[in-house]
Amino acid sequence: MDLKDQLKQIGDRFVKMKDQIQTEEATKNAFIMPFLQSLGYDVFNPIEVVPEYITDIGTKKGEKIDYAIFRDGKPAILIECKHWNKNLDLHDGQLLRYFHVSKAKFGILTNGIQFRFYSDLVQPNIMDEKPFMEVNLTDLKESQIEEIKKFHKANFDADAIINNASELKFMNELKQLFQAEIANPSPDFVKHFAKQVYPSIVTAKILEQFTGLTKRAIQHHITDLITERLKSALTKENENEKQMVAEDVELNGEANSKIITTEEELEGFMIVKTILRQHIAVSRIHYRDNQSYFAILLDDNNRKPICRLYFNSSKKYIGIFDKTKKENKTELKSLDAIFELANELKESIENNLVE
């Protein structure tokens, strides 16, 4: 199992088990130790992964941090752990104090599902106020997985990570600035664009008018980008699905001759996959076409239905299954209306994962 699958497994376990995890120690055992194991470290080797590592802070003797990963006999990574429901914003000061008196180059603050990676990019031997990377195991991005791989025991190179960490840090801060400007454009941001399209002086009244226009223009542009990417992905995957259907019909002949899988059904299937791919690996989402409905299943298992598409009449419906396996049908005015049911589809997946 590669790193991506191992991290995804921890994220899935978190969704299923979190409400039963009552203590910080249980959080370590259920989520944090498996995370360290996925990075190739032997958590049961006290020379490699030192639990309750003692760091003397000034006059305070015997202060302990939850874990220290050692390389070549020296601490390389300090890890401070909290219960999964703790807000990490309230606990970074503790890791900062430990970092200051240690020779470690990296610190990780985690509650088992969120992992914040720190170093001393701004001032040597003093942990930065902000992490250079933050990941959530239930919402992992491909780019983040590549960065986590650099902390794997087989790949670990402190100098290489630090060289890249500075770029990561500033990129993350820029992304946060962009997100803030998109949500609530500042006067300077609005004025920058207004001056380029408005032919006269940008007065306070014009600035107020362009604030709303700028916000809507950004949102429309983002929507257009997402739509184009979805169309491109759907077109490509539809072609693959049609090829698979053709091969299936050819292999099974008469058994499938009465079942016609339409392009609309395949497009609906692709939309469901697009919605759910941020919650579960798309390789686990399958379909089985029947004469009366198009079934979408988890793990190709009839006992794990996600939803059904009813596209064989003048009106189109989608039936989504709740935790009691009751099917709730909703009429679809268009295929795009499936996107409006994203929360219901996510709940259907979570109900199947709990089983």
N, C-alpha and C positions, 0 to 999 in steps of 0.2 A: 504494500500500500504506500503510495507516494505521499509527500507532505500535504498536498492540497486535500487529499481524501482524509488524512488523519485529522487535520484541522476542522474539516467539515463534520467529521464524526463527533468531535468534541462539541462543536456548535449545536449539532442535533441533540446530543446528550443533555446539553444545558437546557434546551427548550423543554425536554421531557422531564427532567429531574429537578429543576431549580426550586420548585415549591417545597420539595422534600429536604432540601439542604438547609439546615438550621444554624450551622456554626461556621466560623472561619476555617476551622480544621477540616471540616467536611468539604468546604469549597476547595481547599488545597488538594485533597485526595481525589475529588471527582473531576476537577477541571485543570488545576494548575500543574500538578505532577504529570498528567498525561500530555500537557502542552510541552513540558520540558523533555519528556520522553520522545515526543515527535521530532524534537530538534536533535535527537541522537545522544542525549545525555543519560547516564545511568543514575537514576534518582535514588537507587539503593546503594550506591557507592559513595560513602561519606568523604572520600578524598576528592571526588569529582563534583558532587553536589552536596554542599555542606549545609544542613538545616540548622536553624538557630545560630547563625554565624555571629560571633561576638565582635562588636566594634566599640572601642572605648571612645566616648565623645567628651572631650575636655575632662572635667572632674567626675563625669558620670562613667563608672566602670561597669563592664559586663552588659552593656546595651546590645540587644540582639536584633538582627534582621532575619527575615524568614528563611531565605536561601541565598547562598553565594555559589556561583559556578566558578570553579577553579580551572585554570589552564597553566601548565608548566609551574605548578606549585604556587600560583598567585591568583587572587580573586580577579576575575575578568568581568563578571556580571553580578550585580546585586539585585535581589528580587524581594520587594515588599508586597505582601498579600493582604487582602481584605475580603470580608464576606461579600458574596455576589451582589447583594442589594445595596452595598455602600456606595456613596458618591465619591469617586476618586478625587474630585476637586478639593476635598477637605483633608486629604492625607499625603499630598506630595511633599510637604515640609519635612516629614519624618524621613523619607528616602533621601532628601537633600542633605540632612545632617549626617546620615551614614556615609553618603557618597563623599562628602568633604574629607573624611578621615580615612578613606580607603584608597587603594591604588587601582581600584576597578575603573574601567573606562566607560562602562554602561550601567544604567539602572533601569529596572522595569518595575512599574507600579501596576498592579492588576487586582481585579476582583473576580478573576477566573473567566470572564467573558470579554472584558475590555482590557487591552494591554497597551500601556503607554511606555514608549522607549525614550530614555533620556541619555544625554552625554554632556560634555563640557565644551561645547562649541564656541561659546561667547567668551568665557574666562577659564583658563586652565585650572583643573582640580575643583571647580565649583559647578555643581550641576545646573544646567540651564533651567530657567523658570518654566519654559514650555517644552513639551516632548517634540522630538524630531519626527516621530511616527506614532500614530495611534490606530489600533485595529480593534474591530469587534468581530468575534468569531462567528456570530450569527449573520454577519453582513460583510463577508470578506471580498475584497476586490482582487483581481488577478495581479495587478501591480504590487499590492501589499504582500501577496504570497511570495513574489520574487524577492522582496526586501527581507521577509522573515527567513527565507532560505539562507541568507547571508549569516544568520546567527546559528545555523546548524553546525554541530560539532565538526563535521567533515569539511565545512566551507569557511569556518570562522577566521577572519583576518581583520583585526581591530583597526589597523590603519586604513584599509580599503573601505570599511564601514563608515569610519569617521569622515573620510573624503566625500562620500556620497551623502552622509547624514546632513551636512550643511545645506546641500541643494534641496534635500527632502524637507528640511525644516522651513526654508524660505518658500518653497512651493506650497506647503500646507498653509502657511500664513497668508500667502497671496490668495489661495482658494477661499479661505475664510473671509478675506476682504471682499472678494468677488461675490460670495454668497450674501454678505451683508448689503452690498450695493444693489444686488438684484432684488433683495427683499425690501430694502428701504433706501433708494438712491440718495446720496448726499448732495448738497447744493453744488459743490465743486465738480462732482461727477456729472451731474445734469448739465451744468454750465459748459463743460468741455464739449459735449455733443450739441447742445443748443446753439452755440456759437458757429458751428459748422453747417447748420441747416437754416438758421433764422437770419434773415437778411439785414436786421437792424439791431439796435442795442437790446441786450437781454436785461429787461427790468425785473423787479421783484414779481410783478404780475405774470410776466412771460415765463419766469423761472418756475413759478408755481404750476403754470399750465404744462410746461415741459417735464416737470417731475412725474406727473401721471402718464404722459406720453412715453417717456423714457422707460418707465417700469413696464408698461404694456408692450412696447416694442421688444424689450428683452424677453419677456415671457412668450411672445409670439415667435420670436426667433428660435428659442429653445424648443418650443412645441414643433416647429417646422423641422428642426434637426432630428428630433426623436422620431417624428413621423417618417422622414426619409430613411432613417436607419432601420426602422421597423419594416417598412416596405421592402427594402433591400434584403433584409434577413428573411422575411416571409417568402419572398420570391424564390430565394435560393433554397430554403428548406422545403417549400412546396414542390419544387422540381425534384428534390431528393425523395420526398414522400410519394410522389406520383410514380417515380421509378420503382420504389419498393412495392407499391400496390400492384404495378404491372407485373413485377416478378412474382409476387404472391399469387396473383390470378393465374399466371402461366404455370406455376407449380401445382396449384390446387384445383385448377380447372373448374369442373362443374360445381364443386362444393361452394365456390365463391361467386358463381356466375349470377346469382340472384341479388347479390349485394353490390351496390354501386357506390363507391366512395367519391363524393363530389369535391370540386375545388373549394366550395364554400365550407364544407366540413373540415377539410385540411387547413384552410385558413383560420377557422375557429380554433382548431387544435394548436396551431402555431401561436395564436394570441394567448391562449391559456398557458402554453409553455413560457411565453415571454413574460407573463405576469408572475409565474411561479418560480422562474429561474433564480430570483434573488432569495428564495426561501429554501430551495432544494435543488439538487443536481438534476438537470433536465434529462439526463440519461435514465432517470427513474420514472419518467412520465411517458406512458404508452397509450395507444388507442386500440380499440377493437370495434370494428364497424358491424352493425347488425341491420336487419331489414327495417326495423322500426326506429332505431336510434343509433347515435355514434357515441360510444362510451370512451371516457378518458379515465385511466386508472393509474394508481401508484404501484410501481414495481410489476406492472402487467398482471395484477392480481385482482380477480373479480370481487374479492372480499374487501378491497381497498378502493372503492369508487370515489373519484374526485367530482366528476360531473358527467352529464349526458347532453348531447346536442340533438335537438329535434328539428331537422332542417328539411323534412320530406313533405311538408305541406305549405300552403300559402303563407301561414304565419310561422315564425321561427321562435323556438324556446330553448332555454338552457335550464337544466335541472341540476342543482347543486346539493350535495348531501351534507346533512348536519351530523352532530356527534352521535345521534341515535340511528343514523343511517336512513333518516327520512329524507326523501327527495323533495326539494322546494323549487318549483318551476317559475321562471321569469320570462316574460315575452321580450324578445329582442327586436327593436325597431331597425337596428343595423348591427353588423358584426362589431363595430367599434363600441357598442353598448356593453360588450363583455368586460371592457376595461373598468367600467363603473362598478363591477362586482368583484373587484380585486380582493377586498377584505373577506368576502364570503368564500372565495376560492382558497385564500390563505388559511382560513379556519378549517376548511375541509381537509387540507393537507395536514395541518397540525393534529386534527382528530385521528387521522390515519397513523400518524407517527406515534401517538400515545399508546396505540394498541400493542 
